[in-house]
Amino acid sequence: MEYFKICGGKKLSGQISVHGAKNSALPILASTLLIKGESVIHNCPDLSDVRVTLDILKSLGCKVKREKSTVLVDASVVDNNEISEHTMRTMRSSIIFLSALLSRQGSASIFYPGGCEIGTRPIDLHLKAFHDLGADVSVNGSSINACATSIIGTKIILPFPSVGTTENIIIASAISKGKTIIVNPAREPEISDLADFLNHCGAKIYGAGESTIVIDGVKRLDACEHTIIPDRILASTYMSLGAVCSKELTVKNIRQSHLSPVFPVFTEMGCKIYLSDNSLTLVSPKKLKRVRSIKTMPYPGFPTDSQSPVAVALALAKGTSILQETIFENRFRYVSELNRFGTDIEIKDNIAVINGVDKLHSANVNATDLRGGAALVVAALCANGESNIYGIEHIDRGYENLENALSSIGADIKRSKNEGETNAKASKKEIE
């Protein structure tokens, strides 16, 4: 078992770069199944979720090769339509392969997805969308089977702007008969990135990022090269770190427009943000100010994935901040671990009441999920003393070589083995 050993309390400074977006890479890689040729995907992060995705592609018959941050997927031959239950349970976004397999093979056999336990993500919207598109979908226990002679375009009104459902509809409808209209789709930048990739391959997708998406089905797609957008959630994590551990920190390789939902929170905390073409410099005040209220919402609202690291900054701000989570009911699972550092956070239903404290102390903690794990890293870096963070396999799902990136700006963080297994078990017993 691996864990992070962090000696906190050091002031960080310099420049840190953002890698490609995890939430773009996964659906784009899955959608390469639609293309009978070699897709070249640049700026693809080396994450455990990405590695699982590539393993799935290999298991389906694709040839996969990675050259640094570029991934080549040759889907000329796809000779399988099944994904094992074990593989599906390692990653929530694996549900995206249902549309890709259905479109390419005419049938798919998968299982309910797994991943971080941050809340229920029912797949009812996915299954109804496939039914509306002309597929025959059946569920038997945890297994899902779907088949369709062809995908028939239709109008789909989503009751909630689900990111995964929107992606599945786009992928399934790219090669189809007729026109598909999605009303109230997810508008995240990663949706637009997926549409851009497919359009580069010859798809006809209009309105991605807006309130209605129109997809004119085409007969085939051709291979292309595509560069994945920067990871806005990673950028907001670095901004949170800069707010509490640095007087001045520059975050490179960003898209300014993608971060517009989080900028007001940091400026309200008293931070100054200076923008250039593809980077930002965050200058933090001597003492952060409270933020009256934050409410997570679908894009372009404040992202649920950013609230965990931002909570650490609010925990060190002067005054009381209110953070309301509206997307995932279990997103606050990390708070009990975060409070081990000395934060004063109380959870009431879906609201976190964050009372600012002057400083944090070291602690041994367990990451409960991807973004909650990142919050623990931020807390450990600004806490005095040595902290150990276990369960970092969650963190590796969305942060590439995080210890190396943070070391480059002066953090004392190391990835260790062996000792973590014993301590993690002891910590788990203590929690129970």
C-alpha positions in Angstrom: 0.0 0.0 0.0 1.3 3.4 -0.9 0.8 6.6 1.0 1.9 10.3 1.0 4.3 11.5 3.7 4.1 15.3 3.9 6.1 17.7 6.0 3.9 20.8 6.1 4.1 24.4 7.0 6.4 25.4 4.2 5.7 28.4 2.0 5.3 27.3 -1.6 6.1 29.4 -4.7 6.9 29.3 -8.4 5.0 27.9 -11.3 3.0 24.7 -11.6 1.4 23.3 -14.8 -2.0 21.7 -15.3 -2.3 18.5 -17.2 -5.1 17.4 -19.6 -8.6 17.0 -18.2 -9.5 13.6 -16.8 -13.1 14.2 -17.5 -12.4 14.9 -21.1 -9.9 12.1 -21.7 -12.2 9.3 -20.5 -15.2 9.9 -22.9 -12.9 10.9 -25.8 -10.9 7.7 -25.4 -14.1 5.6 -25.2 -15.4 7.3 -28.4 -12.4 6.2 -30.4 -14.2 2.9 -30.7 -16.4 4.6 -33.3 -13.4 5.1 -35.6 -12.0 2.4 -37.8 -8.5 3.9 -37.8 -5.8 5.3 -35.5 -6.8 8.3 -33.3 -4.1 10.4 -31.9 -4.9 12.0 -28.6 -2.5 14.7 -27.2 -2.3 16.1 -23.7 -3.7 12.8 -22.3 -3.0 12.6 -18.5 -1.4 9.4 -17.1 -4.0 8.6 -14.4 -5.2 5.3 -13.0 -8.6 6.0 -14.5 -7.1 6.6 -17.9 -5.0 3.4 -17.6 -8.2 1.4 -16.9 -9.8 3.0 -19.9 -6.9 2.0 -22.1 -7.0 -1.5 -20.7 -10.7 -1.7 -21.6 -9.9 -0.6 -25.2 -7.3 -3.3 -25.4 -9.7 -5.9 -24.1 -12.1 -5.0 -26.9 -9.5 -5.5 -29.6 -7.9 -2.1 -30.0 -4.2 -1.4 -30.4 -3.1 1.1 -27.8 0.2 2.9 -27.5 1.3 5.8 -25.2 4.2 8.1 -26.1 4.6 10.5 -23.1 1.4 12.6 -23.1 0.1 11.3 -26.4 -2.0 8.2 -26.7 -2.6 6.4 -30.0 -5.7 4.2 -30.3 -6.2 2.0 -33.4 -9.7 0.7 -33.4 -9.6 -0.8 -36.9 -10.5 -4.1 -35.3 -12.9 -4.4 -32.4 -13.7 -8.1 -31.8 -15.5 -8.0 -28.4 -18.6 -6.3 -27.0 -18.2 -7.2 -23.3 -16.5 -5.5 -20.4 -15.9 -7.5 -17.2 -17.6 -6.7 -13.9 -14.3 -6.3 -12.1 -13.2 -3.6 -14.6 -16.5 -1.8 -14.6 -16.4 -1.6 -10.8 -13.1 0.2 -10.7 -14.4 3.3 -12.5 -17.7 5.2 -12.5 -17.3 6.7 -16.0 -17.0 3.2 -17.5 -20.7 3.5 -18.3 -19.6 5.6 -21.2 -18.5 2.5 -23.1 -22.2 1.4 -23.4 -22.8 4.0 -26.1 -19.5 3.4 -27.9 -20.0 -0.4 -28.0 -23.6 -0.1 -29.0 -22.7 2.2 -31.9 -19.7 0.2 -33.1 -20.8 -3.4 -32.4 -24.6 -3.1 -32.4 -24.7 -4.6 -28.9 -23.0 -4.3 -25.6 -22.7 -6.3 -22.4 -21.4 -4.4 -19.3 -22.1 -4.1 -15.6 -23.0 -1.4 -13.2 -20.1 1.0 -12.7 -18.2 1.6 -9.5 -15.8 4.3 -8.4 -15.7 6.8 -5.5 -18.6 6.6 -3.1 -19.6 10.2 -3.2 -23.2 9.6 -3.8 -25.7 7.7 -5.9 -25.4 8.2 -9.6 -28.4 6.3 -11.0 -28.0 5.3 -14.6 -31.8 5.4 -15.3 -31.3 8.5 -17.5 -28.7 6.6 -19.5 -30.9 3.6 -20.0 -34.0 5.7 -21.0 -31.9 7.7 -23.5 -30.8 4.5 -25.2 -34.3 3.3 -25.3 -35.4 6.5 -26.9 -32.7 6.1 -29.5 -34.1 2.7 -30.5 -32.0 0.4 -28.5 -33.3 -2.6 -26.6 -31.9 -2.4 -23.1 -32.3 -5.0 -20.3 -31.0 -5.1 -16.8 -30.4 -8.4 -14.9 -29.0 -7.8 -11.5 -25.8 -5.8 -12.0 -25.5 -6.7 -15.6 -26.6 -4.4 -18.5 -27.2 -5.7 -22.0 -28.1 -3.5 -25.0 -28.6 -4.1 -28.7 -29.7 -2.0 -31.6 -29.9 -2.6 -35.3 -29.3 1.1 -35.7 -29.5 4.2 -33.7 -32.5 6.4 -34.7 -32.3 10.1 -34.0 -34.9 11.6 -31.7 -35.6 14.4 -29.2 -34.5 13.8 -25.7 -35.3 16.1 -22.8 -33.1 15.6 -19.8 -34.7 16.3 -16.4 -31.3 17.0 -15.0 -28.2 18.1 -17.0 -26.3 14.9 -16.4 -22.8 14.9 -17.8 -22.5 11.1 -18.3 -25.9 10.9 -20.0 -25.2 13.8 -22.3 -21.9 12.1 -23.3 -23.6 8.8 -23.9 -26.2 10.4 -26.1 -23.6 12.3 -28.1 -21.5 9.2 -28.7 -24.4 7.0 -29.6 -25.9 9.5 -32.0 -22.7 10.6 -33.8 -23.1 7.6 -36.2 -26.9 7.3 -36.5 -29.9 7.7 -38.7 -31.6 11.1 -38.5 -31.3 14.0 -36.1 -30.9 13.8 -32.3 -31.8 16.8 -30.2 -30.8 17.0 -26.5 -32.7 19.6 -24.5 -31.2 20.6 -21.1 -27.8 18.8 -21.7 -24.8 19.2 -19.5 -22.8 22.3 -20.5 -19.4 21.5 -19.0 -16.3 22.3 -21.1 -15.6 18.6 -21.2 -18.8 18.1 -23.2 -17.6 20.6 -25.8 -14.2 18.9 -25.9 -15.9 15.6 -26.7 -18.0 17.2 -29.4 -14.9 19.0 -30.9 -13.1 15.6 -31.1 -16.0 13.9 -32.8 -16.5 16.9 -35.2 -12.9 16.7 -36.1 -13.6 13.1 -37.1 -16.5 14.1 -39.3 -19.4 14.2 -36.9 -22.0 16.9 -37.1 -22.7 18.1 -33.6 -23.9 21.6 -32.9 -24.6 23.6 -29.7 -22.3 21.7 -27.3 -21.9 23.9 -24.2 -25.3 25.5 -24.8 -28.9 24.7 -23.7 -29.7 22.5 -26.7 -27.4 20.1 -28.6 -28.3 19.0 -32.2 -26.6 15.9 -33.7 -27.0 15.1 -37.4 -26.1 11.4 -37.7 -23.4 10.5 -40.2 -22.5 7.1 -41.7 -18.9 7.0 -40.6 -16.1 8.8 -38.8 -12.5 9.2 -39.8 -9.4 9.2 -37.6 -8.0 12.5 -36.5 -5.6 14.2 -34.0 -7.0 16.0 -31.0 -5.6 17.9 -28.0 -7.4 17.5 -24.7 -8.3 20.7 -22.8 -6.6 21.5 -19.5 -8.0 20.1 -16.3 -10.0 23.0 -14.7 -10.5 21.0 -11.5 -6.8 20.5 -11.1 -6.3 24.2 -11.7 -8.8 25.1 -8.9 -7.0 22.6 -6.6 -3.8 24.4 -7.2 -5.5 27.8 -6.6 -6.8 26.5 -3.3 -3.2 25.4 -2.4 -1.9 28.8 -3.4 -4.4 30.6 -1.3 -3.3 28.8 1.9 0.4 27.9 1.3 1.8 30.6 -0.9 2.1 34.3 -1.1 2.2 34.1 -4.9 1.6 31.0 -7.2 1.4 30.8 -11.0 -0.7 28.1 -12.5 0.1 27.4 -16.1 -1.7 25.8 -19.0 -5.3 26.9 -18.2 -8.4 28.0 -20.0 -9.5 31.2 -18.3 -13.2 30.8 -19.4 -13.4 27.3 -17.8 -12.3 28.8 -14.4 -14.8 31.7 -14.4 -17.1 29.9 -11.9 -14.4 29.7 -9.3 -12.8 33.1 -9.7 -15.4 35.0 -7.6 -14.9 32.7 -4.6 -11.2 33.4 -4.5 -11.6 37.1 -5.0 -14.1 37.1 -2.2 -11.5 35.4 0.0 -9.3 38.4 -0.7 -7.0 36.8 -3.3 -5.9 38.8 -6.3 -5.8 36.9 -9.7 -3.7 38.1 -12.6 -4.5 36.5 -15.9 -2.3 36.1 -19.0 -3.0 34.1 -22.2 -2.9 30.6 -20.7 -1.9 31.1 -17.1 -2.9 32.8 -13.9 -1.0 34.2 -10.9 -2.8 34.0 -7.6 -1.6 36.4 -4.8 -3.1 35.6 -1.4 -3.6 38.0 1.5 -2.1 37.7 4.9 -5.4 36.4 6.2 -8.2 34.9 4.0 -11.7 36.3 4.3 -14.8 34.1 4.7 -17.1 33.5 1.8 -20.7 34.1 2.7 -22.2 31.3 0.7 -21.1 28.8 -2.0 -23.6 26.5 -3.7 -22.4 23.7 -6.1 -24.3 23.6 -9.3 -24.0 22.2 -12.8 -21.7 24.2 -15.1 -21.5 27.2 -15.4 -22.2 27.1 -11.6 -19.5 26.4 -9.0 -18.2 22.8 -9.6 -18.8 20.1 -7.1 -15.4 18.7 -7.8 -13.8 21.9 -6.6 -15.6 22.3 -3.3 -13.3 19.9 -1.3 -10.0 21.7 -1.8 -11.7 25.1 -1.5 -13.1 24.0 1.8 -9.6 23.8 3.2 -9.0 27.5 2.2 -12.3 28.5 3.8 -11.3 26.6 7.0 -8.3 29.0 7.4 -10.3 32.1 6.6 -11.5 34.7 9.1 -15.1 34.1 9.9 -17.8 31.5 9.0 -18.4 30.3 5.5 -21.4 28.3 4.2 -20.8 25.6 1.6 -23.9 23.9 0.1 -23.5 20.7 -1.9 -26.4 20.0 -4.4 -24.9 17.4 -6.7 -23.7 14.4 -4.6 -25.2 13.6 -1.2 -22.0 11.9 0.1 -19.5 14.5 -1.1 -18.8 15.6 2.5 -17.4 12.3 3.6 -13.9 13.8 3.7 -14.8 16.3 6.3 -14.4 13.9 9.3 -10.8 13.3 8.1 -10.2 16.9 7.4 -11.2 17.9 10.9 -8.3 15.7 12.2 -6.1 18.5 11.1 -7.9 20.9 13.4 -10.4 22.4 11.0 -13.8 23.4 12.5 -16.4 22.1 10.0 -19.9 20.9 10.9 -22.1 19.1 8.4 -25.9 19.7 8.5 -27.6 17.6 5.8 -26.1 19.0 2.6 -24.5 22.1 4.1 -21.1 22.5 5.6 -20.7 25.3 8.2 -17.0 26.2 8.1 -15.6 28.2 11.0 -12.2 29.6 10.2 -9.3 28.7 12.5 -5.8 30.2 12.8 -3.7 27.2 11.9 -3.7 23.4 11.3 -1.7 20.6 13.0 -0.4 17.4 11.4 -2.5 14.3 11.2 -2.7 10.8 9.8 -5.7 10.5 7.6 -7.4 8.3 4.9 -8.6 9.6 1.6 -12.2 8.7 1.1 -12.5 9.8 -2.6 -10.6 11.6 -5.3 -11.4 15.2 -4.6 -11.6 14.7 -0.8 -8.1 13.2 -1.0 -6.8 16.3 -2.8 -8.3 18.4 0.1 -6.4 16.3 2.6 -3.1 16.9 0.7 -3.8 20.7 0.7 -4.4 20.6 4.5 -1.3 18.5 5.2 0.9 20.9 3.2 -0.2 23.9 5.2 -0.3 22.1 8.6 2.7 22.2 10.9 4.5 18.9 11.3 4.5 15.5 9.5 1.3 14.0 8.1 0.6 10.7 6.4 -2.2 10.3 3.9 -3.4 6.8 3.1 -5.8 5.6 0.4 -4.0 7.7 -2.2 -5.2 5.3 -4.9 -8.2 7.6 -5.0 -6.0 10.6 -5.6 -4.2 8.8 -8.4 -7.4 8.6 -10.3 -7.4 12.3 -11.1 -3.9 13.7 -10.3 -0.9 12.7 -12.3 2.3 12.3 -10.2 0.9 14.8 -7.7 4.0 14.5 -5.5 6.3 15.5 -8.3 4.2 18.5 -9.3 4.0 19.8 -5.8 7.7 19.2 -5.1 8.5 21.5 -8.0 7.0 24.4 -6.1 8.8 23.6 -2.8 6.5 21.0 -1.1 8.0 18.3 1.0 5.9 15.4 -0.1 7.0 11.8 -0.8 5.2 8.7 -1.9 6.1 5.8 0.4 5.3 2.1 0.8 5.1 -0.7 3.3 4.8 1.4 6.5 1.5 2.8 5.2 -0.1 -0.6 5.2 0.2 -1.0 8.9 -0.7 2.6 9.8 -3.7 2.6 7.4 -5.1 -0.5 9.1 -4.6 1.1 12.5 -6.2 4.3 11.4 -9.2 2.5 9.9 -9.8 0.6 13.2 -9.6 3.9 15.0 -12.3 5.4 12.8 -14.5 2.4 13.1 
